[in-house]
Amino acid sequence: MTDQAPLALAYVRVSTGRQAKTGYSLESQPAILAIAAQKAGYRVEIVTETGSGRNSSRPALNKSLERLASGEATALYALDIDRLARSTQHLLEIATLSRKQKWRLVVTSADVDTNSPAGEMFFTMAAAFAQYESRMISQRVLRQHEARRDRGVVWGYTEGPKSPLDAELIDRIVNLRNAGCSLPRIAKILSDEGVPTARGGKWAAGTIRGILLSPAVKHREAA
């Protein structure tokens, strides 16, 4: 392959440092990807990432996407979808970049290629399933909230993480607000008195707003 041939980045990810050291999975992935890319007329550069598939931090992949966006490389090859993306949504984001920035995305084991009609159909179906999955999750969360309400549970008040602030301090903030004090004014009063915040930072209007919108306060108002 000549130096004038377009560059394809072959993205290889292994799950643990031990795999990277022993060579497990590292020897087979580059060979398969290099053959596929070279047959398509590319010169190939192997990009290796070590880390769990659940880890959202993938610096080698991010750097590859930057090189593709700049036009330095014109194709991205990966062996499996789960080697490339951490979720269906992440895969769709990569595919969207590929389409907008006009570079090629190929996942060899799934026979997915953004340059082919079959690849376009795959990503259309994947987008539909991702939307379906998102709506199902939203419905499950809604049912959980309804079940909690039926049991008299208020998340963030009777169960779950609760405000570390003293109840008397929360009552005072509510009373100041009901008395007509603005959010910045309440923050200034507490700051001037040296009252500590929950996390040791400074009182601000946004902090007061968060307390007033907390489940504990809302539950008291509704009671």
N, C-alpha and C positions, 0 to 999 in steps of 0.2 A: 504494500500500500504506500503510495507516495505522500510526501508532506503536503501536497496540494489537496489531498482528499479531505472532506469535511470531518470534523472531530466529533466522535460520540463518547460520552462519559458512561462507563459501565459501573453502576452503583452496586456495591457489595456490602451487605451488612451482616455481621455476626452478633450473636446475643450476649456473649460474655467475653471477658479478657482471656479466659482459658481457651476458648475456641480460637481466638486470634493467635494465641501463642502456639497451639498444637497444630494449627492449619486446618482443623476440622471445618468443613464448609467453605473455607477460603480457596481451596485448590479447584473445586468443581465450579463454583459460581463464575469466576473470571473467564474460565475456558469456554463455558457455554455462551456467555455474553459476547466474548470477543469473536467467536465464530459467527454468531448471528449478525453482529454489527459489521464485520468485515465482508460478509456475503452481500450486505446491503450497500457496500462501497465506502464504508467509513474507516478512518484510522481510529484506534481505540486507546483510551486512557482509563485505567482502573482506579476507581475511587472507593476507598474502604472506610467503613464506619463500624465501630464497636459499641454496642449498647443494647439494652432491652428494647423490645418492640413497643413497650408501654411508655418508654421515655420520650417526651415530646422534644427534647433537646437533641437535634441531629445536625451538628455543625458542618460535617462533611456534605450532607445533602443540601443544606442551606447554601453553602459555598458553590456547589454544583449548579443550583438554581440561579445564583447570581451570574455565573459564567455563561449559562444558557441565555439569560436575559440580555447580556451584553453582546451576544453573538459570537463569543469566543468558541463555544461549542454549539452544535446544531441538533443533537439528539441525546436522549437519556435512556439508557437500557437498564432494566432490572429483571431479576429472575422470577420473583414472586411479588404479588401485590402486598402481602404482609411484610416482605422484606423492604419494600419501598415506603409504604404509607402506614401510619399508626391507626387509621380508621378509614371508613368509606368517605367521610367528609374530607379528610386530608387528601385522599387520592383524587377526589373531584377538584380540590383546590389546585393540585399539581397539574391535572389535565386542563383546567381552565387557563393556567399560566401558559401551558404548551400551545393552546389554541390562539391565545391573544398575542403571544410573543413569537409565534410561528416557528417553533422547534418541535421535534418529533419525540414522542413518548412511546416506548416499547416495553411491554412486560411479557417476556418470552414464554413462561409456563402457562399463562392464561391466553396466549395468542392475541394479546391486546396491542394494537398499533393505531395511534391517532391519525395515521395517514391512510387508514383503510376504512371502508364503509362498516365493516364488522366492529372495528374499534369505536367508531362513532356511536353505533347502536349500543355497544357495551356501556359506554359512559352515560348515554341517555337512560338506560335501564338502571344503572348504579345511582344516578341522581334521583330517580323515582323511588328506589328502595330507601335511599337516605332520607328523603322527605317523609316517607311512610314511617320509618323508624323514629324520626324526630317527633312525629305526631303521636305515635304510640307511647313514647316516653312521656310526652306532655300529658296524655290521658291518664297514664299510671300515676304520675305525680298528683294530678287533680284528684284522682280517686283516693290516694293516700291522705290528702288534706281533708277531703270530705269525711273519711273514716275517722280521722283524728277529731274533727269537730263533733261528730256524732258521739264520741267517747268523752267529750268535754275537754279534750287536750288542746292546749294552745302552744304551738311550737315556739320555743324561745321564752316561754313563761312557765308552764307546768312541766314541760319536757324539753330536752335538747339544750343547746348552749344558751346560757342566760347572761344578762348584763352583769359585769363584775362591780358595777356602781352600787352604792348603798341605796336602799329603797327610799330613805329620807331625802337623799340628794336628788333622786329622780322626781320625787313628789315636789321638791322645791323648784326644780326646773319647770315642771308642768304648771305650778302655781304662778311663777314669774311670767310665763307665756300667757296664761289666762288673764293675768293682770295687765296685759298689753305691752309687755317688754318685747322688743325685737330680738331676733336671734343673736346679732352682734352685741347687743346690750347685755343679754344674759351671759354670753361668753366673757365679756369684759368684767362683769360683776364677779364671776367665779375666779377669773384670773387675778383680779385685784385682791381677793380674799385668800389667794394662795391655795385654793381647792385643787387637789390633784385630779387629773383625768384618769380614765381607766388604764391607759397605756403609758402614762407619764409624759405625754406631749402637751401641747398648748391647746387651750380652749379656742374654738373657732365656731363660726355660725354653722358650718357643715356638721360639726360634732354635735351641737345642740339639736339640729334637725334630725340627725340619725337617732338620737335618744327619744325625741318626740314621736318618731315614726316606728319605734321598736315595738315588738309584740306585747311586751309588758304594759306599756303605756296604752296601746290600742285596746288591750283586754280590759284595763281599768275603766277606760272611757265607755266601753260597751256594756260593762257590768251595771 
